[in-house]
Structure formats: C-alpha cells, structure tokens
Amino acid sequence: MLDTTSSSPSEGAREKPHGPPRRFDPRTLRADFGASLVVFLVAVPLSLGIALASNAPIMAGLIAGVVGGIVAGLLGGSPLQVSGPAAGLTVIVAGLVDQFGWQVTCLITVGAGLLQVLFGLTRLSRFTQAIPPAIVHGMLAGIGITIALAQLHVVLGGSAQTAALDNILELPAQVVNLHGHAVVVGLTAIGLMLVWPRIPGPQKAVPGALVAVGAATALALLWPDVARVDLPGNLVESIALPVLPESGLWAGVLGGMLTVALVASVESLLSAVATDRMAQDRDGDSVRTDADRELLGQGAGNAVSGLLGGLPITGVIVRSSANVRVGARSRLSTILHGCWIALFGIVLVSAIEMIPLAGLSGLLVVVGLQLVKPADIRVARKHGELALYVVTVLGVVFLNLLEGVALGLVLAAVLMIWRAARARVRVEEPADGAPRRVVVEGTLSFLSVPSLSRVLQVVPAGEPVRVDLVVDYLDHTAFDHIETWSKRHRAGGGYVEVVEPQQARARRDAPHGRFATWSQWRAEDLAGGARMRAGLTAYHRDTAEHVRPTMAELASGQNPSGLLLTCADSRVLPSMITSSGPGDLFTVQNVGNFVSGTGTLAAVQYAEEVLRVPLIAVCGHSGCGAMNAVLSGGRGRGPLDDWLRNGEPTMQAWIQGHPAGRAASRDGFPQADCLAMVNVAMQLDRLRDMGVEAELMGLFYDIKSAGVLVYDQRDRVFHSHERAFAQLPAALR
C-alpha cells in the first residue's frame, strides 16, 4: 500500500531505504523468536560438519556458531545475515591445521579478525567489488568440489586424503571396497538432503539438514560399529586459547591471516548482498547492508572466535536464507540463534556424541556440491567469463585456494588485454556503386594496429573506401596509422572517408549524452528542415543497420506490452522515459493527453480489442501549454479552442480540491503542473468509465528534473517511482 504523501522527484531520490521494523514491536519479537529457532536447527549440524571437514575439534564449530550469532549479529551491518563457520573456509582451515596445529590456527583466526576490523575502518569493502564475480563463484565452486571429494570417502567408510587428486584417484577403489554400515548411514543422509526439499507439504518447514542428521543418527543406533562424534567435554570445557607459533613459522602465519581475512570478507559481503535481495523480494523494502560495518562485525566475531578456540566465521547464505524465509525482522533473530547454540552445546553434549561421522560427511557432500551453482555457470558464460570460472575451479581443486584465485585474476588481466588487442575489424563488399566499407568496433589502441593493418592492406588500390570508427576509444598510434594509410590510398588515386558515427560522437562529446538534440550533435547551424534531413541521413548511416534484425522480426505484426497516451509536446519522448524499443509500446500523443476525440478513442479501442494490451498509461508533464491555456480560459477560436474544452472537467475538479492537485500544490508545483496532475487522474477516470479492462497507470513527467512521478489511484496522489514501485508485489515490479 502506498504512502499518502506526495513527493517531488528530487525528494524521491533522497528517500532513505526502508529498514527492518522496530525491535520492540511485539510482532517483530514473535517473528524473530520463531526464526531464531529454525536457524538454530539449521546451524547445529552444519557447524559440526564443517568442524569435522576442517580437521578441527568438533566443538570449535559450535563455538564459532555462538560467536557468529551473538557478536557478528550484534555488531554487523547486515541485520538479517546469519554468521558462523562456513564451508567456503573449510579447505583453508584444514590446510592451516595440518601445517601449524589447531591452537596456532586459532591465533590466525584472531589475526584475520583484526585485519577485517582494519578493512572496515579504512573502508576497503568497495575494493572487493572489483573482483570478477566469475572468480568468486569459481572459488566457492572449487571449495565445494574439494569438500565433496574428501567427505565422500568418509561416507563410503574410508578416510579422506589431503589432496583432491588423491581423493579422485582412490575413489574407484573406495567404491569397490565399501566399508560396513557407515555407507548406509552416509548415503541415507545424502538421500534425505536431496529429496526432502522436493517433498510437498508442511513438513518442508523442518530443515533438511536436521532431518538428514537426525535420520542418520537414528539409523546408526542399530550398528555399534559406526564411528560417532567424540567430544572432550561440553562447550565451556572446549574453550582453548591460541598459542604463538615457532619463530620460523611467522611468515606462513601472517600469510594465513591475510588469506582468511580476504576470503571471509568477500564471502560475507556476497552473502550480505544476497540476503538484502531476498529480504527486498519478501517485504518490498529497500534493505541495504552497511558493508564497512559488516566487516567490523565479522572482524570482531573472528577475533573473539579465535580467542575462544572456535573456527573462523563468515556470513553464511544457507542460514541467512533460512532466516529471511521464515520471517526474521531484525538482528535479534541471529543473536538468539547464537544463544540457542550455546545452550545446546552446554546441556545436550550427550546428544551430539550420538551423531555418526558418516551422517555429517553426507551432509557436507551435499553442502559442498551446492556451492557449484548452474546459475553461476550460465551467468559466466553469458558474460564471456566461463574461462575465468573454469580456471579458478581447477586451480582451487588441484593446487590450492590462493593459487587458484591468482590464476583466475591473471587470466582476467590477460583476457582484458586480449580483448583490447582484438578490435573487431571487418570489410563489407560494395553494392550498387557504393564505396567499400571498413568497419572498426570496440577499443582501437596500438595493440589493435596489426590486425587493422592486415584488413586495410586487402583494400584494392584506387577504390573508394569508407572507414567507420564505431569505437569507444581511439589512441594516437591507431589514429596515426589510419591517417597514414588514408594519405597513401588517396595518393594512389583512391577516395577515403573516415567516419566516426554521429551517435558515437554525441555520446562522447555532448554533455547530454546519447539523447542529445539535433542542435547539440550537429555542429552546423542548420534550419529545421535541414536538421531533419541530416537526422534521417544519420539514421541510415549509423542506426538502420543495427535495428534491421529487430525490425525484420516485427515486420509480420506487433504485440506491444502497453498503450501510452501522452502529450504531443516535443519534449516528451515515450521511448526515452520508459526505456522502450521497437514493438514495446503502442503510443498516442495529442495536445493535453486527453482521452477524447475520434482518433484517440479509436486508438484505445484498437489497443484493447485487437492488440489486447495489458496496460494503458496516461502521462502528463510539467510546463504543459494545454494546461496553461485551460487555466487562462482558452485562446481565441478555432479547432484548438474547441479541443481545449476537453480540459473543463479537469479545471472543475481542481477548483473543487482534487487530492492530486492539493498534494502537488503543497509540494510547491506551479498551478499548471498541479492541473496537469489532476488531468491525468481525470483521464484515468474516463478510461475506467468507458469500461477499459486493462490495468491503468498514471504518470507525470517533470521536464526540468527529468523525473517521473507515479499516480496512486487509491489515495489519488503522485509519488516518486521508487516509493510507488517498492509497494508492489515483487512479481509486478
């Protein structure tokens, strides 16, 4: 439901994003309490399993879960994100434990936390956005594959090897020689993890991880030979302080601190962004994480977790998505979930010791494979970054995490240089006496000169040629090469025309960008008719070729998504304010955007009955000459004065205090603009009275600010588009 106060475009742009509801609202407390219990049930088996895969004490996972919930939840900048031990750090931590031992690894966790605090204080979070998403997703996928390969051996009753290649080579023998009842327990956990989310019904509210571990534990009671979790004591008794390394190991320790800090920071910020999106889809509010504060909270959490003998923590998307899905409203949910883990680790130690290791390993196999997301692969392929993804995955799996990410970054740099060096150059054969065309697209730098030279050399001497530079960058070396070749070709009797398309020149030079007017992108002082002829010429030269495939598809008919009725004013461009293209909108423009007259009514009927458009929008605008004329009572006689009588009902509604006019007047709009807003509302009423069945929308285009206001038909006022659209269901935005 929309707010009842109107706002100008400038006010809408400054509008603060909606945050979570107040903490002490009883409804919020109920929602957070219930959500915290669900997240607790998800977190416990995952924390135990990640500790197992990290070669760490099993209780270190619960310690990290408690600290992640309470410390990071209280101090972090993402209210709905849940932090704890994460699968993304498992391979790194396991390597550190093997190299330095557990208590030195705890010191590394403390140091990594302090580095994260430093990252937050120095506002370095924005630099993590420079890492290509394909490399980040490839890193997580590589970690997931490594976890799955190692834990699959435990599921089959054997022991995991250190290297992923060794795990792959020994897997066939492991399958042939299955080891006892642990196989049945582990495969049961895997099967339930895969099947449970797909079973329809209310039982889906119970987390699949809890069901899988619970079923594996119950099954293991039948066979005493199945290995189980072995704890030295409860949560409090498992607290262990970190120790200093030997003097010769400090370089490796500092490197480990930096590695954990970087990976944990990137993973936490990615998880926070995903959590924000899920919360926005659920509530319609604009939720935004304070990235620097989130790093401070994560850093404090890691420092405390390391001091207490816990695993490193990050924001975890599995727990965060569960938190959002079950209705959490504030950071109280994640804090409470940490309290429940603490209570569980102190009081229910005997229950933890009943859990079979194969069940936890089965859980980790699925969690690891879930880090390999087909959607990430599709996106990487779509953006031409599949090679980055694959190289990073292979590097992480077969080398180590740092080397895998480094390989991905090196390949990204090489690809960037390669793309710059390969500007797209093609020759189009002449037709009907036209000159031969050489088309150069992309970035034309000194790196592209060899390929450009090869193409230019095939142009026969003495022939007319036109060089079209459709480039976003042209350096001096490439320009000099074209100039030299042009002089040489002309000296041989040929004709050369070097053209940088007007649209590209307008984008580069005009302060108004690609929507520059004729007078802005034409240097010549042309009259109106000449300007239109110049525009048509530029269209055929620069645009027609690019839109021809689209227009060929539309030649057989149209299927627009809506009808837009707006004013005939030359400053109102329907395609610009809606970012629409050919075939998107059926448009009608008349003086004053009135729903009147044979032509307009015929267009509405055609749109409804023949085109069956789902939406009809009416758009008024500021500084409307028709509204000024209606205010002054008309100007003389003739067709224009007759037409402006369509505005008399609008004038009466405004005089009688229409809500749209009153709200606009309070916001400081001039009288004519207030009348224009009332006019939009009146035309929508007329469409409704005509029995129009399509969805109706009202718009007002403020020319000076280039902002568009949207009409709230319930409260009969205009709002900024952000406020109006934020209240719509996610499927309609």
C-alpha angles and dihedrals in degrees: 000000000000126000116257097229122088124226137194120239092257091053092050091054091056095046112128118236116257112257131202117292121271114292097233097051103120091225090053091050091051092048094048093046093053093044092050091058092052093047089048090056090050094045101051100064092039092051092050093046094049091050089052093050091047093057087239129133107283093237090056087078092056092045089054090047091054094047093043091053099044106029102032090036092053098042104029127103098231107075097194100038116107118212132201142115109333135207089227091071097042098097092045094049093046090054092048092049091051091048103040108012128247103287094049087049087056088055089051089053090052091050092047089053092052090050090052090052087052090050090053095047092049093045095238094149092097091063091064087066089067092069108098110250090229090063093047092048091044090052092053092045091051091050090049093051091048091051093047093049092050098043093045088070090056090049089054090052099258136098128273120242124225098240124058091224091056090050090052094047094048096044097088091054090047091054092049093049104044113188116229130277095335088081092060091047094049096045090048090056091048092048093050092047090054099040104036098073090051096054109100120228142068092293088080087081087075108084114253092224091058092048092049096049092042093052092045090051092050091048092048090059087075093061121048091190093071111105115243139192111286115204127191092210143312128312095276093047090051095061107118128181119229121251133214119257126239114278095256094054100061095099091057091044093053090047089051091051091053093046094050092044094051097044094043091048095050093045092047094050092047090050091048092054091050091048091052091053093050092049091048091050089051100045106018090232123128102247115184130180121228094230097195093049089047090057089049090052094045091047093051089048093052092047091053093041092052092047090053096045098259134139122263113273136216136170104282120212094202093059094036093053090049089049093053095040095056093049110265112172106184144011089274089085095060092043092053092047088058090052091052091051090052091051091048093049093051103040106028103046091130090059091054091052090058092063113105117230090226090058092054090046091052088053090051093049090060094041089051094049090048088065087067099077121187089208090061090051092050092050092048090050092047091055095043093251101112090113090057090052095048096044092049092049093050092045093051093045100044102027116019139283099270094046092046093052090044090053090051092051092047091050090048090055092047092049091049091054091043092053091048090050093051106060107176108255123177138166121224116204116237121257131193093001094306118142120265111264126223109192119197118189134180127015114351108198136143088279090064096050096093094055091042090051092052091054095046091051091063091060105105115243116258096021123124112250136180121206113205112198104201090170136140092206134024119182127201096257094055092043091051091050092053092047092050093048091047092054091048092048092049090048088058091057098266130129120234128189117182110199129186103192116251092235092054090047091050092051091049102039110021115087088220095058124211094346092063115144125240091261091052099050097034113077091193120087097236130173121244097267092046090050092055091047089050089050092052090049091050090048093056092043100044111015114026094072092053097047095041095092091050093047091048089058091049095046093092094056148310133263106180122188095224151349117252116197111191143150122288089234109136091228094062111083111181094197092051099050092044097037088229131154138201112321096013102099136031102212133199121183127186137154107287096002092259122173091227142095130063095272096050095043090048090052091051091050092048092049092050103039103031107024093030094210114192094215137042117190129188116204126194125180145206122269092024112179092207092056091048089052092049089051091053093048098252134299117257126301136307138074094315093056090046090051094049090060084080085075096061094091088050091052091050092049091051093049089050091055106261108198093236091056094045093050092047091049091052088053091056101254116153119255094257091053091048088052090048090056091049088049091057090052092049093050090051089052089051092051089049091050089052089061097250108175099193121099111272126220132181124208137181121198114208101204099197095053094030086226127140123218121202125218119237102212093195098054093025096228135111124249136183111274091245093058094042097048095041089067094055121096111267092249092060099048 
